[in-house]
C-alpha cells in the first residue's frame, strides 16, 4: 500500500453547482488508479460554518478525469451560501492523494 500511495495524486479540476448538485471533476495525476474518496465542503448560510461530509465510491484511473455528482440536500437558499473550502481525499491513500480548493477558488461556484 505504501508504494502505491507514493505514486498517488488527486486534483480537483473543476467544481460547479447546479440544481442542488455539487459536481466535482477529479483528475488522477498519479500513476496508479484510485478508488473511493472522502469529500468535505465547508460553507455558511449567513451564520456559523456547516460541514458536509460524504464518500464517493468509484475509481479514477491514472492520468484521467472523472466527474462525480452529489446532492447537497442541506442547502436551503443558494443566494445565502458562501463556500469556505472543498476538500477531497483518497480513502486508501488519504495523505498522498489529497486536494483542497479555498473560497477564492470557488467564487461563483455556489
C-alpha positions as CSV (number, residue, x, y, z in Angstrom):
1,X,0.0,0.0,0.0
2,X,2.8,2.4,0.9
3,X,4.4,2.0,-2.5
4,X,1.1,2.6,-4.3
5,X,0.4,5.7,-2.2
6,X,3.7,7.3,-3.1
7,X,2.6,7.3,-6.7
8,X,-0.9,8.6,-6.0
9,X,-2.1,12.2,-6.6
10,X,-5.6,13.6,-7.0
11,X,-6.5,17.1,-8.2
12,X,-9.9,18.9,-8.2
13,X,-10.0,20.2,-11.7
14,X,-13.5,21.7,-11.6
15,X,-16.3,22.3,-9.0
16,X,-19.7,23.5,-10.1
17,X,-23.1,23.8,-8.5
18,X,-26.3,23.2,-10.4
19,X,-29.9,22.4,-9.3
20,X,-28.8,21.4,-5.8
21,X,-26.0,19.2,-7.0
22,X,-22.2,19.7,-6.5
23,X,-20.3,18.4,-9.5
24,X,-16.6,17.6,-8.9
25,X,-14.3,16.8,-11.7
26,X,-11.4,14.9,-10.2
27,X,-8.1,14.3,-12.1
28,X,-5.8,11.5,-11.1
29,X,-2.4,13.0,-11.7
30,X,-0.7,9.9,-10.3
31,X,0.4,6.7,-11.9
32,X,-2.0,4.3,-10.1
33,X,-5.8,4.1,-10.1
34,X,-7.6,5.5,-7.0
35,X,-10.8,4.1,-5.7
36,X,-13.1,5.9,-3.2
37,X,-12.9,9.4,-1.9
38,X,-13.9,11.4,1.1
39,X,-15.3,14.9,0.3
40,X,-15.8,17.8,2.7
41,X,-17.5,21.1,1.9
42,X,-17.4,23.9,4.4
43,X,-19.9,26.7,3.8
44,X,-22.2,29.0,5.7
45,X,-25.7,30.2,5.2
46,X,-25.3,33.7,6.9
47,X,-24.2,32.1,10.1
48,X,-21.7,29.6,11.5
49,X,-19.9,27.2,9.1
50,X,-21.7,24.0,8.1
51,X,-19.6,21.0,7.1
52,X,-21.0,18.5,4.6
53,X,-19.0,15.2,4.5
54,X,-19.7,12.3,2.3
55,X,-17.9,9.5,0.4
56,X,-17.7,8.9,-3.3
57,X,-17.5,5.3,-4.5
58,X,-15.8,5.0,-7.8
59,X,-12.5,4.7,-9.5
60,X,-10.4,7.4,-11.3
61,X,-7.8,5.7,-13.4
62,X,-4.3,7.1,-13.6
63,X,-4.0,10.2,-15.9
64,X,-7.7,10.5,-16.4
65,X,-10.5,12.8,-15.1
66,X,-14.0,11.7,-13.9
67,X,-16.9,13.8,-12.7
68,X,-18.9,12.9,-9.6
69,X,-22.2,14.5,-8.5
70,X,-23.6,14.9,-5.0
71,X,-26.9,16.3,-3.9
72,X,-26.4,19.0,-1.3
73,X,-29.7,18.5,0.4
74,X,-28.9,20.6,3.4
75,X,-28.5,23.8,1.4
76,X,-31.7,25.9,1.5
77,X,-31.2,29.1,-0.4
78,X,-28.4,29.4,-3.0
79,X,-28.1,33.1,-2.6
80,X,-27.2,32.8,1.1
81,X,-24.2,30.5,0.7
82,X,-20.5,31.3,0.9
83,X,-18.1,28.4,0.4
84,X,-15.0,28.3,2.6
85,X,-13.4,25.2,1.1
86,X,-13.9,21.9,-0.8
87,X,-11.6,19.1,0.2
88,X,-11.1,15.7,-1.5
89,X,-9.0,12.8,-0.1
90,X,-8.4,9.3,-1.4
91,X,-9.8,6.8,1.1
92,X,-6.9,4.4,0.5
93,X,-4.1,7.0,0.2
94,X,-5.5,9.8,2.3
95,X,-2.2,11.6,2.9
96,X,-0.7,11.2,-0.5
97,X,-3.8,11.8,-2.6
98,X,-5.4,15.0,-1.3
99,X,-6.5,18.3,-2.8
100,X,-8.4,21.4,-1.4
101,X,-9.8,24.5,-3.1
102,X,-10.4,27.6,-0.9
103,X,-13.1,30.2,-1.2
104,X,-11.1,32.4,-3.6
105,X,-11.1,29.4,-6.0
106,X,-14.8,28.9,-5.6
107,X,-16.0,32.4,-6.3
108,X,-19.2,32.0,-8.3
109,X,-19.3,28.3,-7.6
110,X,-22.3,28.4,-5.2
